[in-house]
Structure formats: structure tokens, C-alpha cells
């Protein structure tokens, strides 16, 4: 499980005790690009495109893929704590 906070165009994520930060660039009300601030590998240097596809009061479902690799789209759910 991953936990994150977003503030002022940045996202701070905690995944298995590892903290990482990304810059957020909103494309529309439902789409944004995440770019890691301190990538450690070439894979981490690639930005991720996220598209919110449905929402509820306390969650949203999204699709994501590396920018330029839309055929490899995956899905996830974010729940507000």
C-alpha cells in the first residue's frame, strides 16, 4: 500500500517506508503528469500520466501509464483516509 499527500503542485509518497517526491502538472481537471524529483533509475526518469475515470465521495478510480506507452495502461483506486 502506498500513502501520499499532494500540496502546491507536488506529491510526497510513502511506499514500504521509502519516501519519494514528484512534481504534478495538471493537463485537465481529470488528468495529470507525475515526474519524480529524484529519480534513481532510467525507469524512474519517465513521467507517468494519470487519468481519473470515476469518483465517489471518498475515492477515485484512475488509469495510469508511462508517458508514450498508453497501450500498457493499468488501473488503481485511491481512498481518502
Backbone torsions as a table, in degrees:
resi	resn	phi	psi	omega
1	UNK	NA	142.8	179.9
2	UNK	-115.2	140.0	174.1
3	UNK	-120.5	141.4	-179.8
4	UNK	-148.1	159.5	173.6
5	UNK	-128.3	143.1	175.6
6	UNK	-118.3	137.3	178.7
7	UNK	-161.0	132.8	173.1
8	UNK	51.3	43.7	175.9
9	UNK	80.1	14.0	178.7
10	UNK	-130.8	154.3	174.9
11	UNK	-126.2	130.6	175.9
12	UNK	-112.7	119.6	-174.4
13	UNK	-114.8	141.6	174.2
14	UNK	-120.0	113.1	-179.5
15	UNK	-127.0	112.7	-179.1
16	UNK	53.4	40.6	177.9
17	UNK	83.2	-4.0	178.7
18	UNK	-98.5	125.3	-178.9
19	UNK	-101.1	133.3	-178.7
20	UNK	-139.6	152.7	-179.6
21	UNK	-124.7	145.3	178.4
22	UNK	-136.6	154.0	173.3
23	UNK	-92.3	139.9	178.8
24	UNK	-110.0	128.9	173.8
25	UNK	-121.5	110.7	-179.3
26	UNK	-77.0	130.5	177.6
27	UNK	-93.7	-39.9	177.2
28	UNK	-151.1	-174.4	179.0
29	UNK	-63.6	-20.5	-175.2
30	UNK	-121.1	3.2	-178.1
31	UNK	-134.6	139.9	176.2
32	UNK	-149.9	163.4	178.3
33	UNK	-113.9	129.9	174.8
34	UNK	-104.1	128.6	177.0
35	UNK	-127.1	119.5	-178.8
36	UNK	-62.2	139.9	-179.9
37	UNK	-80.7	-32.4	-178.2
38	UNK	-131.4	67.2	-177.9
39	UNK	-66.7	141.6	179.8
40	UNK	-100.9	-20.3	-178.6
41	UNK	-131.2	168.2	175.6
42	UNK	-63.1	-36.0	177.8
43	UNK	-60.1	-42.9	-179.2
44	UNK	-70.6	-18.5	178.9
45	UNK	-73.3	-20.4	-178.4
46	UNK	-79.0	128.6	178.5
47	UNK	-68.5	155.3	179.5
48	UNK	-114.3	130.8	176.9
49	UNK	-96.0	129.9	-178.8
50	UNK	-121.3	133.0	177.8
51	UNK	-127.3	119.9	177.2
52	UNK	-77.9	124.6	-175.5
53	UNK	-109.2	-19.2	173.7
54	UNK	-159.5	155.2	-178.5
55	UNK	-134.9	155.1	168.8
56	UNK	-129.3	-173.9	-179.7
57	UNK	-62.3	-37.9	-174.3
58	UNK	-121.5	13.4	-179.1
59	UNK	-158.2	169.3	169.1
60	UNK	-148.0	150.2	176.1
61	UNK	-101.9	139.0	-176.6
62	UNK	-138.8	159.4	171.2
63	UNK	-113.6	146.7	179.2
64	UNK	-146.3	152.0	176.5
65	UNK	-160.6	162.0	172.6
66	UNK	-66.2	142.7	178.3
67	UNK	-58.1	128.2	-179.1
68	UNK	90.8	-2.7	-179.1
69	UNK	-125.8	52.0	-174.3
70	UNK	-66.5	-18.1	178.0
71	UNK	-72.7	-15.4	-179.1
72	UNK	-106.3	42.5	-177.9
73	UNK	-75.7	138.2	176.3
74	UNK	-122.2	168.4	179.9
75	UNK	-121.3	154.7	176.6
76	UNK	-153.2	172.7	179.0
77	UNK	-131.4	136.1	175.2
78	UNK	-111.6	130.8	176.9
79	UNK	-118.1	134.6	178.8
80	UNK	-76.5	132.9	178.3
81	UNK	-98.5	NA	NA
